[in-house]
Amino acid sequence: MRQRMGAGSQYERELRKVLAGSPDGVRAVIRSCSEEERALARLVIERPFLVVRAAGSGIEGSGDLLALRGDICFPIEVKTSKHSTLYLNGRLRTQYEALEEIGQRCGLMPLYAYRLKGTRGDSWRIFRIDTGRLEGRLSIIARRIPVCPLTSNGRPHLIWEEGLPLHRFLALVCRPRESNKNGLAGLQDRNVLENMQVLTPEENIPEPMKDWVRGFIR
């Protein structure tokens, strides 16, 4: 049986309830957040995940949780600490390498969810393991999630301050594809989400004008 390290079961359940879109679970983690952070986190209630607990399965690389939805899927390794930096040595390094391998083989985006104990506001940070080329929506999402940093010796570790806050991650993966909101409130929500987007240089380059379009404007 797989031995679990670094993730208290209570925090694993906490994250599981959030990803599953439980209103009570979401309220519990955003209680001390700002109103803007709460609004972004609540998006998961409308677009929840099926969250499967993988811990104890004996399958290395499965992570603690597996979050699934019609458009995306990713394994998640949950870690908690009272220190902002967590070095992935020993068995933790083995877990990292197993997640990296399964991600490469299956075209997945393995994630780390790192909770810093004793922190007010959003205490969760999200990192991803770089597994190379991704396809579909995962490739777009991956651009906005920081990769697990490496030490000067090439060893993976987690630096809490460098991760993506959970409420921003939820807004990223749960953003409605078509917004039906009208009025000022809807406009503000869309502006908040659009401000999160980090465009790559290629995305900033406008497409060349089609020849048939030039004919209309001459």
N, C-alpha and C positions, 0 to 999 in steps of 0.2 A: 504493500500500500504506500502511496506517495506521502512523504512526510511534509507537512506544510510549515513554512517558516515566514516570519516577517509580516504576516497579515492576520490581525485578530478577527475572529469570526464575526464579531459585532460590527466591525467596519465593512467587512465583506457584505454582510446583510444590508447595511446602510446603503452602500453603492448599488446593490442589486435592486432595492426598492426604488431608488431614483431612476435607474435605467428602465425599469419596468413601468414607469409612469405612475407610481402610486402617489396620489395627492398628499397623503400623510407623510410618506417618505421624502418627497420633495420639500414639503414645508419644514421638516426637521433639519435639513441641511442648509436651508437658506434663511433660517430664522434671524441671524445677525447680519445678513447681506443687505446691500443697498437695494432700492426699489428697482433700479435698472437690472441688477444682477438677478433679482427674483423673477423679473419678467422673462429674461432669457432662459433661466432654468425651467420655468413652467412650460416651455414649448414641448418638453418630453412627455407631458401628460397627454397631448394631442397626438404625438407620434412615438408611442412607446416601443420598447424592444421586448422580445421574448428572451429572458435571461436564464441560462442554464448553468447550474453550479457544477463545475468540472472538477473541483478539488477532491482528492481522494480516489480519483479514477485510475491512477497509476499510469496515465498516458503523459509522458513528458512533452511539453510544448502546447498543452491544451489550455494552460493558464488556470486561474481560479474560477473565472466566469467566462461564459461564451454568450455574447449579445448578438441576437439575430433579428433581422427585419427584412421585409421583402426586397429592399434595395441594397442593403449592406450587412456585413457580418464581421466580427472581429473577436479574437480571444483577448482576455484582460488578466494581467497578473496584478494582484492587489498588494500594496505595501504600506505599512504605517510605521512612523517613528516620531520621537520627540526632537530629533535632530534634522536639520534642513538638508543635509547631505547623507546619502545612503550608498555605500560602496557595494557592488555586486560581486562578492568574492565567494569562493568555496561553492556550496550548493546553490547559492543565489546566482553565481556565474553559470553553473550548469543549467539552471532554469532559463536564463537569458539565451544561452546558445541553443537550447531546445526550441524556444519560441522563434528564434531567428531562422532555424532550419525549417520548421514547419511552415513559417511564413513564406520562405523562398519556394518550398515545394508546392504549396497550395495556393500561392498568389494572394495570401492574406496580409493584413496589417495588424500585427500583435501590438497591444498597448500595455503600458504600465499606468496604473492609477495609484498615485502616491498621496497619502493623507498625513498631514503634519499635525500632531497632537497639540492641544492647547492653543489653537489658532482661532481667532474670531473671524467671521465672514466665511468666504469660500475656502475651506481647508484642504480641498482636493486639487491636485495638479495631474495633468495627463501628458504622457510621453509616448512616442512610438519607436519601435525598433525598425531600423532601416533594413528592408529585405530586398531592395532593388526595385525593379520596374513593377508598378501596379497598373491595373486596368480599370476602366469604367469610373464610377463615382469615387472609388477608393483613391484613385490617382489624384483627384481634385482635392479631396479632404486631406490627404497626406501632406500637401503643400503647406497647410496651416497648422500642423501639429509638430512641435519640436521633437527632434530625434534625441534619444538617450545620449547624453554627452559622454565622451571618452576622456580618460586621464591622459597624461603625457606618455604613459606606457601602453595606451590603447585599451585600457580596462574600462568597461561600462560602469556608470554610476548615475545616480539621480540627484539633481540639485533642485530642490523644491521651487525656488524662486524662478527657475528657467522654464518651468512647465506651463502648459496651457490650463488656465482655470477651468474647473468643471462646468461652470455656467456658460462659458464661451464655447466649450466643446459641445455642450448640449444644443446651443443655438446653431452651431455649425452642422451637426448631423440631424437635427430635427426641424430645420427651417422649412416652412411650407413651400412647396414648389410653385404654387399659385396662391397669392394672398387675396383673400376676399374681404379684407378689412378696408373700411372707408373712413374718411374724416381724418382729423388731426392725430388721434391716437394711433390709427393704423400707419399713418405717415411716419410718426415718431418711431414705431417699432421697426419699420422697414429701414429707416435711417440708421438705427442702432446696429442692425444686422449688416447693412452694407458697409458701415464703418469698420466692421471686423475683417472684411475681405482684404487679403494681401495679394495683390495681383503680381504675377511674374512679369518680367520684361516683355515676354511674347504676348501676354494678354493685353498689354498697353498699346500695342501696335495696331492701328486701324486696318481693316481689310481694304485692299485696293478697290477702287470704284469699277463696277462692271461696265462693259462697253455700252450695253443697252441703257444703262442709267444715264451715261453721259449724253445720249441722244435726246433725253427728255429735258436736260437743263441747259442745252445750248440755245 
